[in-house]
Amino acid sequence: MFKKLNIFLFLFSLFKIITTKEIIIFAFQLHRHGARAPYLGVKNGIDVYKEEWTQIEELSEIGKRQLYLLGVKVRKRYIEENKLLSEKYNPQEILIKSTDSNRTIESIYSLLQGLYPTGSGPKISDKVINNKNIVYPPNIKYQNYFDNITKEFNMNNGSALPYQMSIEPIHLFNKPRHELELYDTRYCTGHKERYEQLQRRDEIINFADNIMKETNDMFMDLEETKNTTFLHDYWTIYKYMDGFLCDDTDLRQFEYIKKTYSENITTNLRNYSKTFLDMDYFGTNFPESQSEIGIVSHSKTFHSLLNWMEKAIDAFENNQNNYIKYVIFSAHDSTIGALESFIRLVFEEEMDSCTFADSRYFELYIDDRDGHLKVRYLKGDSTTKLNIEYDEFKEKISQRTWSDEKVYEFCQIENKKKKDKGNNNNTKGNNLLYISIMIVLIVLNLVLIVFFISYYFFGNKDQKI
């Protein structure tokens, strides 16, 4: 395959003057969900700062807008500018996956509204649309009602859905295997001891003590406690810092704490939350000394990534247009953190923090300057963090990733393949046992039949004599 590709790339480099743009043949996107409500400390719809939330940990309206605009950006880059994707959704070109969480699922739905907006959806022929026995549900009672609906929502021009909306399938990650979430100690117990130690480190304790002093017992009042060290508990301090971030992103006014404590209190809280969440991201979740976090979390991701890239190369060199050109993963800040941790380990790149609706990209492209096949890694703001030859990228990834079996062993997850194999062996053993029992029963039955026949014919004669 690579021999043919090298010939193509050589010819491409000879005629590169004809084209002025590089050719992107595959791209991968991982994004964090948009802004959300707090998921800790909300009781009866009131959070720790006395702000109201109707939905706990759910995607906010701001979060939906963020992801919609991210989808518009993706459309501009990969449809309008680089022509990687078709203008209308093609299921052979794009794969969409999400973790099994409301906020990540709603985020990807919002993004797709921007990527494939109203007006880009499918149409059906006049012949079909005029046959109401086909296009209407089988309920003649409501036919007039359906006629009004299709007219009102501009569906009589052949649109399959109102205003020619587009819909796309979203696949969920396999929860039993906990794909893409193996940074989490709930799913990977191999991290548990290390993670708990980092939650109790001196840096966290000192930070908690400092903000307790600087806020004049505000947190004690909010928590309704006299315990001066309650913020030493990791999840308690996380509750207040994350809660502030959610409120602040939603442009809450913090009327209660401003009135009760200080008009300037939010400025200090903004600094506290940023400091703590950076400590949490770089020091608790993904410290440089704990390189296995990224490997465990994303070995499977990179195995799949290389597989998609190989298929894209093969399809491109054979002039095939229908192949998986774009893959989108909708996940969490920790998912991106684990990815950054992997990149730091393998390619020695510095990590960057992750905000709501942040994203990362891998692009496989042909460089028009030398005709070489390359891979680049981009931040959401289009900053290029990595740009290397594809062969080098592939080699380094292959050297550092773990097999599924090694990941499952580290995380203490039962290996499904081994389990299935064991079940098959047990089934075979059980079948042999059942067959043996049946043979014994058949033999016993034959012996009994012979005995009764013999007794009937010969035993009775003896009695008569």
N, C-alpha and C positions, 0 to 999 in steps of 0.2 A: 504494500500500500504506500509506504513512504517513498519508494523509488519513483512511483508515478507522481506523487505529490511534489517531490524535488524537481522533476522535469517541468511540472506545471509552474512551480515557483520560479524556476530559472527563466522560463518563457515570460512569465509575468514581470520579472525584473527587467528584461530586455525592452519591454513595451510599456514600462511604468510612466513614460512621458505622456502617454495617451490619457491616463487617468490622473486626477489631482487629489483623490481621496483614498484613504485606506479602506480596506474591506473588512468589516466585522462579520464573522461567520457564526459566532455564538456568544451569548452573554448570560450571566447568572446574577441574580439580585437577591440579597437578604436584607429585609428591613424590620425595624422595630414597629410595633403598633403605635398608633397616635396617642395623644393626650388622653388620660383616663381619670376616673375617680379614685380616691384612695381605697386600698383594700385592707388596711389595718386601722383600728380605732374608730370605726363608724358604728354608732349605736342609734337605732331608731331614726336613721337618716341624718344624724348630726355627727360631724367629725370632731377631731380633737381641738380644733380652733373655733368650734361652734358654728361652722359653716354647714349649710344643708346640701345633701346629695340624695337624689332619688334613686341612683343606681350605685351599688358598691362595686368597685374595681372595673366597671364597664367603660367602654369607649365613650368619650364625651363628644358633644357636637363639634367642638374645636378639633378633636382628634380625627373625626370623619373628614372635616375640611382639609386638614393637613395631608391625609392620605390621598384624597381626591386630587389635590394639587401635585402630589408626588407622582400620581398616575399620569397627569398632564405632562409633567417633565419627562417621564419615561416614554410617552408617546412621541414627544418632540424629538428625543434623541434616537430612538430605535425604529420609529416608523417614518417620521418626516425627514430627518437629517441623514440617517445612515441606511435607511431602507432595509433594515434587517427583517422586520416583520411586515406582514400584509396590513393594509389599512383596516380591514375587517378581520374579526377573530377567526383564526384557522386552528382547529384543535390539533393539527399535525405539527404546528410550529411552536406551541407554547405549553408549558407544564406549570400548574399553579398548586402550591401546597401550603398548608397552614397548621400550626399547632392547634390542639383541641381546646381553644379558649375563645370565649365570646369576643374579646377585644381584638384578638389577632384575626379572627374570621371576619368580623365587621370591618377591620382595617383593609383586608385584601378586597372585600367587596367595594369599599370606597375607592381604593386605588383603581380597580378595574373600570369604574365609572369614568375615570379620567383617561385611562388607556384606550378603552373602546367606548366612546361617548354615545349618547342618544343620537340616532341617525346613521350609526354604523352597523346596526343589527340586520338580521336576515329579512328577506321579502319572499312572498309566495305569489304564484302566478294568478292572473285574473281568472283562469279556468277553475282553479282550485278555490280561490277566495269567494267566488260566486256560488259555490256548492256548499250551502249552509248545513247540509247533512254531514259534511266532513269537518268543516272548520268550527262548528258550534258544538258544545256538549250535548249529549242526547237527552234534552229536556225541552220539548216543543212549547211548553207553557211559558218559557221565558224568552222566546225568539224575538219578540218585539223589543224587549229590554236589551237583549244582546245587540240588536240593530242600532239602538241609540248609543250604546257604549262604544261600538266600533266607529261610529260617526264622530262622537265627541272626542275620542282620543286618537283621531287621525289614523285609523287602521284600514280604511277603505281604499287606500292607495297601494295596498299589497304588503304593508308592514305586518310581520308576524306578531309583534308586540306593540303596545302604544308608543307612538312617535319613533318607531323603528329602534327600540331599545335593543341592547346586546346583552346576553347572559353567557357566563362562562362557568365551567365546573371547577370546584375547589376541592382538592383532595386533602384529607387529614393525615398527619403522620401516624404511624402505627403505634398506638399507645402501649400495648404490651411490651414492645421493644424500647419504648421511650426514646425514639429517634429525636435528635436535635435538642433534647433536654437533659442530657447526661451530665451537665454541670451541677445539677440539682441533687442534693443529698437524699431526697425522698426516693429518687430513682437509681442513684449510684452511691451505695454506701461506702465505696472506696474513698470518697472525699470526706466522709463525715467527721472523723477525728481531726483531720487537718483544719477543716472549716470551723469547727467549734473552738479550736485553739486560737485561730485568727480573730474570731469574734470577741475573744476575751483579752486581746493583746493590750499592752500599756497605752498605745496610741489612742485606742477607743476609750479607755477609762479616763485618760487625761482630758480628752475632748469633752466627754460628758461632764466632768467636774468643772471645766472652764465655762461652759455655757450655762451651767447651773448658777455659778457665781455672777455671771454677766447679765443674767435675766432676772435677778432678784426674786427667786423662787417662783417665777411664773409657771414653769413646768410642773412644779409641785402642786400649785393651785389647780392647774388644768387636769392633772392626774388624780387630784383629791387624795394626796398622800402626804405624810410627814417624813417619809423615808428619803433622806438626802442622797442616797446612792441608787435610787431606782433606775436612773438612766444608764447605769452600768450594764443593764440587760440589753443585749444587742437589738432584739426585736422591738423593745420599747423605744429606744432612741431612733431606730429606723422608722417607726410609726410616726413620730413627730416630724422628722426631716422629709420623709416621702410625702406625708400629708401636706406639708407646706408647699412642696414643689407642685403637687396636683392643684392646690388652691390657687397658687400664684400663676400657674400656666393658664388657669381658667379665669384669670383676672378678678379673683375675689377681693373684696375690699377690707376684709379682716376687721370689721367694725367692733366686734367684741373685745379682741385683745388690744386694739388701738385705744379704745375708750377706757379699758380697765388698767392698762399698763403704760403704754407710750405711743405717741403718733409715729415715732420712728422705729418701732419694734420690728416692722416687716423688713426694713433694710438689713438689720442684724440677722434676722432669721434667713434671709436670702443668702447671706454669706455663710451662715452655719450649714444650711442644707447643701449648698454647693460643695463646701469643704468635706462634709461627711460623706456625701454620695461619691465624691472622687476617692476618698479613703476606702469606701466600700467596694468600688469598682476595681481600683488598682491594687489595693492592699488586702482586702478580705476575699473577694471572689477570684481575682486573677493576678496574684502576686507573681513576680518574675521567677521566684524560686520553685513555683509549682507548675512546671511545664506540662504535666500529664493532663491537666484540666482541658486544655484545648485539644489535645490528641484524643482523649476519650470522647469528648463531645462532638468532634468533627471528623474523625477518621472516616466514618461512613459517608459523610457529606462529600469529602474529597475523593473517595473512591467513585462515587456517583458522578462527581464533576468531571473527572478524567474520562469516564466512560462516555458522558455526553459530548465532551470535546473530541474524542476519538471518532465518534459517529458523525459529528459535524464535519470533521476533516474528510472522512470517507465520502460523505454525501456531496460535499463541495467539489472535490476533485472529480467526482463522477457526474457532475452537473445535475444533481438531484435537488429539487427545491423544497420538497416536503419532508422536513426532519425537525427534530426538537432544536429550535434556535434560541429559545429564551426560557429560562426557568426562574420562577419567583418563589421565595420562601418568606412567609409572613410569621414572625416570631417575636422575640423579646430582647430587651437590652442585654441580658446575660447571654443570649445566643450570639449576639454580635461580639460581646466581650470574649467569649470562648473562641470565636473565629479570630479575633485580633490576637488573642493569646497564642493560637496556633501559628499565625503569620509571624509573630515576634520570634517564636522558637525556630521555625524553619527558615525564615528569610531575614531574620535579625532586623525587623522593622519595629519602630516604636508604636505602642498602642495609643489609641485615641478614645476619649470618653464617648458615650452614646446618649443622645437625647431622644425625646419622643419623635417618632416618624423619621428617625435617622436611617441611613441605608448604606450598604456596601455592595460593590459590583466586581465581578470578574469578566473581562472581555477577551475573547480569543479573536485575533485579527491578523491580517496580512499587512505588513508595514510597506507602504508604497515607496519608501526610500531605498530599501534593499531587497524587498520581496520575501523577507523572512516571516515565518509564523511566530507570533508573540502572544504573551498573556500579560495583561495589566490588571492591577487591583486598585480600585477607586473608592474614595470616601464619597459620602452623599453630596458633598459640595464640589464634586468633580476633581478634587485633588488626587493626583496619581501617586500612590504610595509604593507601587511595585510595577516594574515594566521589564520583563525578561523574555528570553527565547523560550518557546514552548517546550522544547526538549529538556532544558534545564529545569523548568517549572515541574514537568512531569517526573523527572528523576528525583528531585528533592522531596516532592510529595510522596512518592512511592517509598522512599527510604525512611520517612518518619512516621507514616500512618501505621496504625495497629490493625490487626485482623479483627473481625467481629468476635471471634472466640476469645481473643485476649481482652477486648473491651468488656465482654460479658463477665469474664473471670474477675477483672478488676472491680467491676461494679457489683459483683455477686448477683448477677442476673442469670436465671436458668437458661441454658442454651436450648432454644426450641428444636434445632436440628438433632441434637443429641437426645432430647426428650422424645422426639418423634421416632428416632432410630430405636431407642429403648422400648418405646411402645410397640414398635413393629416386632422387635425380638420377643417381647412378652406375649404378643398376639400369636406369634409362631409357636412359642412354648405352650401356650394355653391350648392352641389347636391340637398339638401333638398329644397333650394330656387328655383332651376330650376324645380324640380318636382311640387312644389306648383304653380308656374307660368303656367306650362303646364296644370295642372288640371283646373285652373281658365279659361284658354283659351279654353279648351275643353268644359267646362260648358257653357261659353259664346257662343261658336259655336252652341252648342245644342239648347240654348235659341233662337238664331237667326234663326236656321233651323225651329224650332217649330213655331216661329213668322211668317216666310214667308209662311210656309205651311198653317197655320191658315188664313193668309191674302188672300192666293190664293183661298182657298175653301170657306171661309165664307165672306171675305171682298167683293169679286166680286159679290156674291149673293145679298148682301145688295145694291150694286150699281144698279143691274138689277131691283130690286124691286122699 
